[in-house]
Amino acid sequence: MIYGVDVFTFHDVLEICKKPNKAKLNKAAKEQILKSQKNVQKIVESDRCVYGINTGFGPLCDTKISADETAQLQYNLIISHAVGVGKPIDKEFSKIMIIAKVHALSKGFSGVSMEVIERLILMLEKDIIPVVPEQGSVGASGDLAPLAHLVLPLLGLGQVWEGDQIFETMEVLERHGLEPLALGPKEGLGLINGTQFILAHAIKGLEKFEYLLNLADMTAAMSIEAYRGSESPFKKELHDIRPFEGSKKVAARMVKFLKGSENMKEHEDCERVQDPYSMRCVPQVHGASRNAFEHLKLMAETELNSVTDNPIVLSAEESISGGNFHGQLMALPLDYATLAAAELGNISDRRSYLLLEGKYGLPRLLTESSGLNSGFMIPQYTSAALVTENKTLCFPASADSIPTSLGQEDHVSMGSISGRKFNQVLGNLVNILSVELMFAAQGLEFRRPAKCSKIIEENYAVIRSKVKKLEDDRLIGKDMLAIAELINNREFKVD
């Protein structure tokens, strides 16, 4: 994969995180970078006033800076903008930010030097990863504060991850025989203008969301097996006459998951007319969430392959001060995806509740000795609490805007908050699905000797490898955590 030349997918970025050497600069990319740097240098040598190259920033855009002061201007820009707060984002998020930033800068419209771009790549390859606080971006001129922290180590400042530990940057640079860099004209601005913090949260969220969408389908199928629900709502004919791609895909997956199930045969002479919505509307609800995933994927991969800093240098004679850094284009789909992820948890909790009601041959609270034992009464409380927490996180951050920079940045996206909330909801969804999986596995115990479909039996065995059937009350909180760990380790077969 070639930075600045190839079209990257979000999967490509995740692969580069694991194997940094998979991406490189080739001759074409280097030519783009050098040409852009030369264009900036010509602007500096001219008398023209160009924002961020020989002017101040934000409301100081009308203050001219001399050629002799340009290096100090870029240094001051980085240190003055590194004002993020809160705990550090996960190291992998910082890696994604570096990859996305290098890819954008290498397209040759930012005026950033080869030396700076190669240092960022080297840091990635040597696993010297900047520590970036999670709060402080309003997603306006992109992610100014987080990106300033991301590039502080270029100046020998800030902190970095090396392995699993955090060190002062200079300590690590000295250990690797590296010197801090001096930034040239436009470089500081090119480095901290952009949407890479928002984008990193979208990319990492997409990875989680993709798996959890698949897991939610399988989990629903296991619950339907335990509930002895009907498979007729998943017939192709029904979804062909309302042909949303998401619902069609989920319906086909449900048919696959339930194929060969002995529990489904119970409906051949069944008097039940129809199942509750959380069972029979799985294609429509899960499908809607899949549509949101596809929308975010399209938007994130467009952003990944875009230039999002400012100004854009087209030539030595033309630069454009515009708004490619504005996070709104990502904030809206992230808020949409947050709602879609929350809905997977919402309907999952309803299926969990149905399994506790004591209907259709299942004992109340999924225990044969309720009264003395509470059975699975209380895990559903946890699920309900997480579902409600997710609802509160669904308020769209993109609906808000607070003017900054003395009104120069008078409309901001809050996309960084959208991205953070999206990942919080996905984290809660893991635990919500772990409750449903625990309930569904217990429900299957009361359907024996009937066998489930092959794939459901395989996933039932995965659960039972860590969590045994509940006979009498025990510390089932540990069971929930064990299943959540199975989810996070991708132990379930979901295709």
N, C-alpha and C positions, 0 to 999 in steps of 0.2 A: 504494500500500500504506500502511495506517495503523498506526502503532505502537500496541500495546496494545489494538487493536480487531480487526483482521483476523487470520486464521489464516495464519501464515507457513509455507512449505515450506523445505526446505534450499536448494532452487534460488532461492527468493526472496532469501534471505540473501546468496547468492553474487552475485546481480544487484545488490543494494543496495551490496555492496562495490565494484562497478564504477561504479555510478551512485547515489551517496548520496541524491540528490534524489528518487529514486523512492519513498522512504518519508518520511512526515511525521506530525505530530500534527494531528488534527482537533479539532473542538469537543468531541466525546464523550470523546476521550482526555484532553483538557485538564481536563474536568470531573472525570474519575476521579482524575487526579493531584492536583488542588486539594482535592478532598474528603478524600483520604487524608492530605494534609499537615495539613489543619485538624483531623482526628481526632487526629493525633499531638500537635498543639499543645494540644488540650484535655486530653490525658493528662498532658502536662507540667505544666499548670496545676492539675491535681487532686492529691490526696494519694496516689493509687494507685501501687503499685510495679510497674513493667512492665519486663521484661528489655530491656536495650539502649537504652531511652529515658531512664530515670532510674536505671539500675543499671550496675555494671561488667559485664565480659564474661567468658564462660567460667566458671572457678572463682570469679570475683569477682562472680558474679551476685547475691549477697546483700549487696553493698555499695551503699548508696543514694548517689545523686549529686544535688546540689542543682540547681535550675533555672539558677542562675548559672554552673554548671560544665558544662552540657550541650554547649556549643560546643567547649570544650577537650577534653571527653571524645571527641567525634567526630574531632577532629584527631589526638589521641593514638592513637586506634584505627588510623587509616590509617598513620601513620608507624611505629608499633610492629609492624604486620603486614607491612610491605614488606621482607621478608627473603628473597626469592627469590634463587636462585643459578643459575649456568650461563649458557650463551649465550642471547641473545634469541630468542624464537620469531619465525617469519616475520611480517612486517608484516601480511599478510592475516589471520593468526590473530588478531592484536590487533583488527583491524577487525571481524571476526566477533564477538569478545567484546563490543565496544561495541554492535553492533546487537542482539545477544541480550540484553544488559543493559538497554538502553533499552526494548526490547519488553516485558520482564518488569516493569520499574519502572512503565511506562505503564499497566499494568492496574489500578493504583490500590489496592494492598494493602501498599505498602512505606513510605509516608509521606515519600518523597523529593520535594523541591520541583521546580517547573517550571523554575526557573533552572538547577538542576543537570542535569536531563534535557536541556534545550535546549543547554547548554554541551557535553554529550557529542555531541549531534547536530551542533553547529557544528564541533567538532573533526573529526568524520568528514567533513563537507562540505569543510572547508579542508585536509584531508589532514594534520592534526596528530595523529599516531597514537602512543599511548604505547608505550614499550619495556618488554616484559614478559619476565623471565627464565623459562626453561623448567622449572626445578626448584623444589620447595618446597611443593607442595600434596599433602596426603594425601586430598583429596576427602571431608572430613568435614563441617565447616560450609561445605561447598562448597569453593571454591578461594580460600581466604583470602589467601595470599601473592600469587599472580598477580593477583587482583583489586585488592589494595592497590596494586600497581605500576600497574595499569591506571588507577586514579583519582588517583594522586599528582599528575598534571598539573593536576587541578582546583584543587589547593592551591598550584600554582606550583612543585612539586617534581618530582624524577625527570628522566627523559629522554624525548624524543619523536622519532619519525621525521618528517621533513618532506622529501617526495620520497624519495630513496634515501639520505639522510644522517641521522645521529643528532645531535641538539643537546640542550643543557640546556633544560629547559622554559621557564624565565623568559626566556631569549633569544628563543625563538619567540613567547611570549605578547606580549612587548614589540613584536616586529616586526609583530604583528597588532593591536596596540592593545587587548589583553585584560588584565584584572586577575584575580589568583587569587580563588577563591570562599571564603567562610566557610560551613562546613557547619552546618546546624541539627540539632535533635534527631532521632535515629534515622537520619540520612542516611548517616553513615559505615558503620553496620552494614548498611543496605540496599544500599549499594554493594559491600561486600566479601563479604557472604553470597551464595552462589549457585554455580551449576555452569557458569558461562560458559566457563571454561578447558577443562574436559572437553568441553563441547558444541562449542566451536570446533574441537577436534581431531576430533570425530565428524563434523561438517559438512564440513570440508575433506577428511577421509578418505573420506567418502561420495562426494564429487565424483571423487576419484581412482579409488576402487574401482569406481564405475559404469562408467567408461571402460575400466579394465583387465579387468573381467569381459567386456565386449564384445570387447576386443582379444584376450583369451585364447581365445575361441571361434574368431575368425578365424585366429589363429595356429595353433591345432590343426588347422583345416581345411587350411591351407597345408602343414602337416607331413604330414597324411594324403594330400594330393595327391602330395607328394614321395615318400612311402613306398609309394604306390599301395595304401593301405589300403582297406577296404570301407566303403561308405556304408549298408549294411543295418542296422547297430546304431542308426541314427538314425530308423528308420521310425516313423511315428506310432503304428501298432498296438502296438508294443512298449511305448511310454511311456503309452499310454492305460490299460494294465492295472496300472501302478504310477504313479498320476497326481500325483506331486509337481510343483508349479508350476515350480520351478526347472529340473528335468530336462526337462519338456515344452517349456519355452521354449528351452533349449539345443539339444535335438534338432531342433526346427523351424528354428533358426538354422543348424545344421550342414547340413541338407537344402538350405537356401537357398544357403549358401556353396559347396556342391559341385555345384549344379545346372548341367548342361551341360558337365561336365568330361569330357574325353577320357580322362583317367587312370582314371576310375571305370569306363569301358567295359572296361578290362583284366580286370575281375572276371567278365565274362560266362562265360568258360570257365576260370576260375581254380581251381587245385587247393588254394589256401590255405583252411583250414577257418575260422580266426578270427584276428583281430589281437590283439596284447597289450593289456592293460587300458588303458594310457595312451592308446591310440587308440580302442578301442571303448567305453570307459566315460566318455568325455568328458561326455555328458549327466548321468550320475549324479554325477560329481565336481564339474564346473563348476556343475551344478545345485544341489548342496548349498551351494556358496559363494554362489550367487544367493539362496538361501533366507535365509542369514545376512545378506546385504545388506539384504533386505527387512525383516528383523527390526530391524536397527540403524536403518534409515530410519524405521520406525514409532516406535521408542523416542526417537530424536533429535528428531523433529518434535513428539512429545508434550512432551518437555522444553522445546523451543524456545518453545512456546506456554503454558508454565507459569510460576507464581510460585515462585521457589526460595530466597527469603531468609527471615529469621527475626528477630523474630516477625512474624506476619501480622496486619495491623491491619484488622479487619472493621468497626469503628465506634469512636466515641469511648469507648464503654463496654466493647467486647470486642476483645481481641487474644489470639492463640494463639501460645504458644511451642512449636513442634513441630520436625519434622525434614525439612521440604521441601528443605533444602539438601543432604541426604545423597546422595552420588554413586553409591550402589550400583546404582540403577536404570539408570545409564548404564555403569557399570564392567563389569557382566556381559555385556551385548550387545557392548561394545567388545572384550572378550576373545574372545568368540565370533567376531566379525568378523575379528580378528587371525588366529585359527586358519584361518578360511575363506580369507583372502588368502594365507596361507602355503601352503595346499594347492594353490592355482593354480600357485604356483611349483614345488611338489614334483612335480606331474604333468607340468609343462612340461619340467623337467629330464629326466624319464624319456623323453619323446618325443625330446628332443635326443639322448640317448644312443642310442636306437634308430636314428636317422638316421646314426650313425657306424659301425654294426656291419658295414656292407658286405653287406647282404642285399637280395634282390629287385631286383637290377640297379643298386644304388647302390655306388660304390666305397668301400672302407674309409677312414674318416676324411674322407670326401667329397672326396678328392683322387685324381687318376689317377696321381700320381707320389709316393706315400708312400714313406718310407724316407729319401730325400734331403730330402723335405718332411714336416713334422709335420701339415700340413693343419689340420683343426679339432679336433685332439686336446685342446689346452689350454683353449680357451674353455669347454669343458664342466667343467673344474676350477673355473673361476670360478663357473659356474652352481651346481655342487655346493656350493661354499663358501657362497654366498649362501643356498641352500636350508637348509643346516645352521644358519647364523646365524639365519635366520627361525625355525627350530625352537626355538632357545634363547630367542627372543623370545616364544614362544607360552606360556610359563609364565604362568598367569593372575594378574595383579597383584591382582585382586579376591579371590583366595584368602588374601591376607595382611591383617593388621590390627595396628597398633601403637597402644596408648592414648596420647592426647595431652591437653593442658590439665588436667594433674593428675588425670586419670581422668574428667573431665567428658565428654570426647569419647573414650569407651572402646571404640568400634568405628568404624573408618574404612574407606573404600571403596578407596582407592588408585586411583581412576578416572582421575586425571590421568596416571598412569603407563600405564594401559591405553590411553589416547588417544595418548600419545606413541609407544608401541610399535606401535600399529596403523599409524601413519604411517611409521614406520621400515620395517616389513615391506612396505608398499606401495612405498616407494622401492626396496627390494631387488628387488621383483617386476618393476619396470620393466627392470632389467638382466638378470634371468633370461629374460624374454620376448624381449629384444633378441637374446640368444644363440640361442634357438629360431628366431626369424625369420631370422637370418643363416644358420643351418643349412638351414632349409626352402627358402629362396631358392636356395641352392647345390644342394640336392637336385633342384630343378626343372630345373636345367641338364641333368641326365642323363636327363630324361624327354622332352626335345624330340625330334621336332617336335610331340609331343602338347601340346595346349592345356589349360590349367586353366579353371575357371569364370571368368566375366567379372570378378567381384569379386576373386578371387584374383590374376588377371592384373594388375588395377589396383594391388593392393597390392605385388605383385612389382615392378612398375615404380617404385613409391615407393621401395622398398629400393634398386633399381638406380640410382636418381637420385643416390644418395649412396655406394653400396657396389657395386663391380664384382665379377664372378665371380672366385673365387680360382683362380689357375692355379698359382703358386708361392708359397712362404711370403713374407709381408709383415707389416707392423705391423697385424695384424687387431684389436688392441686399439682402434685408432682406428675401425675399422669398427663394433665393438660400441657405442662411444660415439656414433657417428653415428646408429645405429638407435635408441638410447635417446633421443637428442634428437628424432628423428622421433616417438617415442611421446609424449614430454613436450609436444611441440607439436601433438599430436592430428592428425598428418598421415595416419594410416591410416583407410581407410574400413571401419567396423566394423558397419554396419547394412545 
